[in-house]
Amino acid sequence: MSDQPKIYRFPSFDRLVSRIRDDFHSGGHDFVLLYAYNGTGKTRLSMEFKGAGKTKNDGNPDTLYFNAYTEDLFSWDNDLDADSRRIYRLNSASRFFLGIKELALEESIQSYLGRYTDFDFNIDYTNWTISFSKGASEHIKISRGEENIFVWCLFMAICERVIDAHPSYAWVKFFYIDDPISSLDDNNAIAVASDLAKLLRKAKDRIKVVVSSHHALFFNVVCNELKTSKTKRYFLHRSIGSDQLTLRATDDTPFFHHVAMLSEIRKAAESGALYTYHFNMLRSILEKTATFLGKKDFSTCIEGVEDEALYSRALNLLSHGKYSLYEPTEMMEDNKQLFRNILAAFLAKHQFDLPELLNEAAPSLVPAPEEGSTL
């Protein structure tokens, strides 16, 4: 029997949702952790997961979620006339706020919020608004990052009440948490991941939980914090231009995604489909490899190879652009060859066992396999 982690392929999000829900129902797992790059479809997956619960329960939801849609439940009134009383409005029609008046969340919110930032808040339940203050300044406009962390702390406070079986949230059977830390630095990312894991350990006998993230540090901390629980870890992948989703179990290797990224880069180099952002990806891999080896600089990963100085300069110069994954620019032929040379030198110096994540043929030429088919 092979020791390699299984790879599952799914032709659609609903098939993937069925697989994840089955991990809870048939597999008996408490947590499913998904690592996926931005643009893979994590937000869509969270909404498909929520929708599957409503379908199963005759239109009644079973999932409390945190994702990009959660932030849309809040909006700013910037007091354009007087420019002085800026308030944050809540969409009271959402089930997210069901029973919030009776929950007395302020103390719980503040217990989390005080760990990450130093502003204060006041909730007006009559008008469904929140005002923020800092020192003597009232009704202030907080930054986007502070706004995100406030919403996150509010979500955590609600989760506490769900775990405590408050009747207003008796309908919740699952938490689905997608990328809660997009605006945080690494120190706060670690703090948020640790606080979340502590809360989830309390939830495991009552609530099943999916956590998805593109943030490597956050993902790794959550993996380590929940390693003694019944947890499934996956790397979720979808190629640009393809609808097929690839799920690889990474129970023993939560940082498999770096190797997966390297495998994808190699395929791009072999096919000639190289774009300017690939230099950023390659440098990122070298930096993470250097960190793993205890080195201070990515250039140590190609130390001693022929043309070492040229390769280091090229990576420094060509990986500093803000290249879009959604509007990619193809490399010039000379840069393609330079990229291949650097990649070949790196792979020759460091022997990676690169997986075959993708089908050899183009996705449109490969019949969609049955749900859960493995390689």
N, C-alpha and C positions, 0 to 999 in steps of 0.2 A: 504494500500500500504506500502511495506517495506521501511524503511529509510536506509537500508544497501546499500552501493554503488554496482552498477552492476558489474558482472564479465563476461567478454566476452572471448570465447575460439576460437582459430584459428588454423587450421591444417597446415598452411603454411605462409611464409612471405608475399607472394603476396596478400593473403586474408587480412592480417593485414594492408598492405599498402592501400588497398582499403578502409578499415575502417578509417584510418587516413585522407586520402584525402577527404573522405565523410564528416568528421568533418569540413573541410574547405568549401566544396562546398554546402552541404545541411545544415550543422549545423551553418554556418555563423561565425565560430570561426576565430580569428586572429592568435592564438598561440596554439600549442599542445606541452605539456611538458611531457616527459617520464623519469621516474626513473627506472633504471634496473641495476642489478649487472653486473660486468665484466663477460664475457663468455655467456651472454644471447643472443648475436647476434646483438648488436646495430649497429656496422659498416655494417654488412650485410643488416640490415634493411634500413640504409641510402642509400646504393647502389640500393636496390630493389625499394626504393622510387624514386630515380633518373631515374632508368630504366623504371618505369611505366610512367613517364613524357615523355620520348622519344617515347615509344610505342604509347601513346595517341596523340602525335604531329608529327606523320610521321617521326620519327627518329631525331627530333629536341628536345634538352633538355629544361627543364623549371626550373631546380633546380641548384642553386649554393650551393655547400656543403663544409663543413669543417669536415674532419674525418681523419682516419689514412692514407687514400689515398692522402689527400692533402699534407701531409708531404713528400710523395714520389715524389712530383713534384720538390723537391729541393734535391741537392746532393753536397757533398763536393769534391773539388779538393784540396788535402792537400799538393801539391807541394812536392812530395816525393824526387825529385832530390835535390832541394836547401833548402827545409824545411823552407821557409820564406814567400812566397806569397800564403797564403791559401785563397781560394775564394769559394763562395757558388753559384752553378749553378742553373738556372731556366730552366724548361722544356718549352720552348717557343711554343711548339706544342699544349699545353693545352688551352682550351677555358677559363680556369681560368685566364690566363694572356691576354686575348683578349683586345686590345686597351689600355694596361697598359702604353704604351709610351705616350699616349695623356692625361692620367689621372692626371699626376703630383701628385703622391701619397706621395712623401717624407714628406711633411709637416704633412699630416694626420697620416702617420705611426709614425712619431716622437712624435706627440701629445699623442698617446697611449703608445708608447714604453717608453717615459720618466717617465711614472707613475709606471713602474714595474722594470726597470733596468737602467744602466748608460753607456752602450756602444753606439757608433755611427755607422752609416752605409753609404755606397755609392752604388748606383745602376748604373751599366754600361749597358745601353740599347742596345748598339751595339753588345756586346758579351754575353748578357743575364747572367750577373754575379753580385754578391753582395760581397763587401768586408766590413769587420768590423774592428773597431778600438776602442781603449780605452786609453785616454790620448795620450802619445807620441807613443804608440804601434800601429802599423798598420798591416793590413792583419792577424788579430788574429783569432784563433780558439775559438769560443764561446762554452759554455757548452750546453749540451743537453736541459736543461731547458730554457736557453736563446734562443736557436735555436727555440724551440717550441713557445715561447712567441713572437719572431719576426714574425714567420709565421702567428700567430694569429693576430698580429697588422696589418700585410699586408692584411689579410682577412677582418678585420674590416674596413680598409680604402677603399677596393673595395666595401664592402657593402654600405658605405656612398654614393659612386657614383651610385650604383644601385638604392638606395632610391631617389637620386636626378635625376633619369631618364636619365642617360648618355646613348647615343644611342648604345655604344658598348655592353651594358648589358641589352638591351631592351627585350631579350629573357628570362630573369629571372623572374619567378613568385613566386618561393619558395626559402627560405633559409632552409637548413637542417644542423644543428650544433650538432656534436656529441663529447662530452668529450674534450673540448678545454683546460683543466687545469690539465692534468695528472701529470705534473711535478712541480706544484706550491704549496707553503705553504698556510696555511689558510688565512693569511692576503691578499695575492695576489689573492686567489680564490674569496674572497669577492669583491675585487676591479674589477676583470674581470667580475664577475656576474653583478655588478652594472653598469659597463660601457656597457655591452652587453644589459641589460634591457633598459637602456637609449636610445641606438641606435634602439632597436626593437620597442619602443614606437613610434619612428618617422616613422617606416616602416609599421605600421599596416594598413594604408589606401591604401597601394600599394603592399606589399609583405606579403605572408603567411609564417609562420615560425614554424619549428619543432626543439625542443631542447631536446636532450637525454643525460643523464649523470648517472654515478654511484657514483658521489661525493655528499654526503648528504648536506654538507654546501652550495656548489654551487647551487644545485637544490633548496634548501629552499630559498636562497636569490632571485633567479630568480622568483620563485613562488610569493614571497611577493612583489617584484618590479612590477610584471605584474598583480596583483590581481584585479585591477580595469578594466582590459581589458577583452575581450571575450576570455577566455582561458580554454582549457581542460587539466586536469592533470591526468596522469595515472601511475600506477605501472605496469611495464612489467616484466613478469616472464616466465622462461622456465626451467624445471627440467633437471638436468644432465642426458643425455641419451634419452631425449624425444624431438620430433620435435614439439610438441604442444605448442603454445604460449598462455599465459594467460594475459589478459589486464583488470585491475581493475581501474575504475574511482575513483579518490581520490580528488575530487574537494574541499571537506571540510577538508581533512586530508592529507596534503602533506607529512607528515612523517609516513604514513601508512606502508612504507616499513620495518620499524623496527618491527612492529607487524607481518608483513608477514614473516620476517626472523624467528621470534620466533615460528610462526606456523609451518614453515618448520622443525625447529629443533625438535619440539615436535613430528612430524610425524616420523622423523628419529629415535628418541628414542623409539617410540612405535614399529617400524618395526624391530629395531635392526641394521639398516644400519647406524651405527655410525662410523665416520672417525675422524682422529686426528684433522683435521681443525675445527671440530664442537666445540672444546673447545675455539678456537679463536672467533668463531661466538658468543658463549654464553657470553664470557667475554665482547665482544663489546656491546652486548645488555645490560648487567648489567651496563657498564660504561655510556651508553646513558641514561639509566633509572636514574642513580645516578645524572647525570648532570641535567636532567629534574626536579628532586626533590631538586636541589640546594645543593647536597652533594658533598664532595670532593673525595670520594673513592668508587669504585664499591662494596666493601665489605659491605657497609651500606645497600645494597639491600638484604642481607641475614643475617643482624644483628638480633640476638636473636633466630635464628633457632637452632635446635639441630645439633651438629657437625659443628657449624659456623666456628671455627678455622680451622678444617680439610678442609672444602670446600674452604675457602679463600686461603689456601696454595696450594691446588690442582689447582685452577684457575690460580694462579700466576705461578706455575711450568709448567703446561700443555698447557698454551696458549702462550708460548713464542717461539715456534718452527715456522719455515717457511714451513708451510704445503701447498701443492699444491692441488688446486681444480681439476686439470686435471689428476694428477696421485695420487689419494687418497690412504692413508694407513688406513686400518681398525683398530679400537681400539682393544686392548686386552679385554677379558671379564670383568676383574675386573675394568678397566677404564670405560667400558660401564655402569656398575652398578653405579659407582661413579658419572658419568655424569648424569644418570637418577635421582639420589638422589639430586644432586645440582639443577637440573632443576625443580624437583617436589617441593623442598623447596622454590625456587624463585617464582614459579607460585602460591603456596599456600599463600605466603606473599603478592604478588601483583596480584590482580585479573584482568587479561587481557581477553578481548573478542576476542578470536583467530578465525580468519576466516578459512573457508575451501577452500583454494585456489586450491587444487589439487583434481583430481578424486580419489575416494577411491580405485578403481582397477588400475592395472598397465596400463600405456598408451597404450600398444599394445593390451589390451583386451577391450578398450573402443572405440566404433565407433566414428569417427571424426564428431563433430556436425557441423551444418551449420554455415557459417560465421556470427558473431555477435550474436550467441545464448547466452542467459544470464541465470544466476542462480538467 
